[in-house]
C-alpha cells in the first residue's frame, strides 16, 4: 500500500508525528485537498469524472491521491465511483470555514495593492 503520513510517526514538519501534523502532511500533498474538496462539494464520481472536475490533474497524480485518501479513510469506492467517507465529510466541515476565511484574506491582500 501507499505510505501515508500517520499520527505517531515522523512526518514532514514533526518528528513526533503529532496528529495535526500528519493530517497537514497528507493534505499538503499535491491535489490531496482538491480531490477531497471536489468529492465533498460535487458528490461521488468515477475516476474520469473526478479527473474532469479537477481539470488539470494528471491520471497518475489522481490515482496516487485516491490511494492515499482511501488508506487514510477519507475516501472510499462506492457503486457510484469515489466518494468522501463520513470522516472525509467531517474534515471538509472543518475546512470549509478555512476556505471562507481564505477568500477574505485574498480580498484583504488585493486591497493593499
C-alpha positions in Angstrom: 0.0 0.0 0.0 0.9 3.6 -0.3 2.7 5.1 2.6 0.6 7.9 4.1 1.6 10.2 7.0 0.4 8.6 10.2 -0.1 10.1 13.7 2.7 9.0 16.0 5.2 8.5 13.1 7.7 11.2 11.9 6.1 13.3 9.2 7.1 16.5 7.3 7.4 19.2 10.0 7.2 16.9 13.0 9.5 14.3 14.4 6.8 13.3 16.9 4.1 12.8 14.3 1.5 14.9 16.1 -1.9 14.1 14.6 -2.4 17.6 13.2 1.0 17.5 11.5 0.3 14.1 10.0 -3.0 15.5 8.6 -1.4 18.6 7.2 1.3 16.5 5.6 -1.3 14.4 3.9 -3.5 17.3 2.8 -0.4 19.2 1.7 0.4 16.7 -1.0 -0.3 17.9 -4.5 -4.1 17.8 -5.2 -5.0 15.9 -2.0 -7.2 18.6 -0.5 -8.5 19.4 -4.0 -9.7 15.9 -4.6 -11.3 15.6 -1.2 -12.9 19.1 -1.6 -14.2 18.2 -5.0 -15.8 14.9 -3.8 -17.4 16.7 -0.8 -18.8 19.5 -2.9 -19.7 17.6 -6.0 -20.6 14.2 -4.6 -19.4 10.8 -5.8 -17.6 10.5 -9.1 -16.0 7.9 -11.3 -12.2 8.3 -11.9 -12.8 10.0 -15.3 -15.5 12.4 -14.0 -13.3 13.3 -11.0 -10.4 14.0 -13.3 -12.6 16.3 -15.3 -13.8 18.1 -12.2 -10.2 18.6 -11.0 -9.3 20.0 -14.5 -5.5 19.9 -14.6 -4.8 16.8 -12.5 -2.9 14.1 -14.2 -4.2 10.5 -14.1 -1.1 9.4 -12.2 -1.4 12.0 -9.5 -5.2 11.4 -9.2 -4.5 7.7 -8.8 -1.9 8.3 -6.1 -4.1 10.8 -4.2 -7.1 8.4 -4.3 -5.0 5.6 -3.0 -3.7 7.7 -0.1 -7.0 9.2 0.7 -8.6 5.8 0.7 -5.9 4.5 3.0 -6.5 7.5 5.3 -10.2 6.5 5.4 -11.2 9.9 3.9 -12.4 8.5 0.5 -14.0 5.2 -0.4 -15.1 3.3 -3.5 -18.8 3.1 -3.9 -21.2 1.9 -6.7 -21.2 5.5 -8.0 -17.4 5.7 -8.0 -15.2 7.5 -5.5 -16.9 9.3 -2.6 -15.9 11.0 0.6 -16.4 8.9 3.7 -18.1 10.1 6.9 -14.6 11.1 8.2 -13.9 12.9 4.9 -17.1 14.9 5.1 -16.4 15.7 8.8 -12.9 17.0 7.8 -14.5 19.0 5.0 -16.8 20.6 7.5 -13.7 21.9 9.3 -12.0 23.0 6.1 -15.0 25.0 4.7 -14.6 27.9 7.2 -10.9 28.0 6.3 -11.9 28.3 2.6 -14.2 31.2 3.5 -11.5 32.9 5.5 -9.0 32.5 2.7 -11.4 34.4 0.4 -11.5 37.3 2.9 -7.7 37.1 3.2 -7.4 37.2 -0.6 -9.5 40.3 -0.8 -7.5 42.0 2.0 -4.3 41.3 0.1 -5.8 42.7 -3.1 -6.9 45.9 -1.4 -3.3 46.6 -0.4 -2.0 46.6 -4.0 
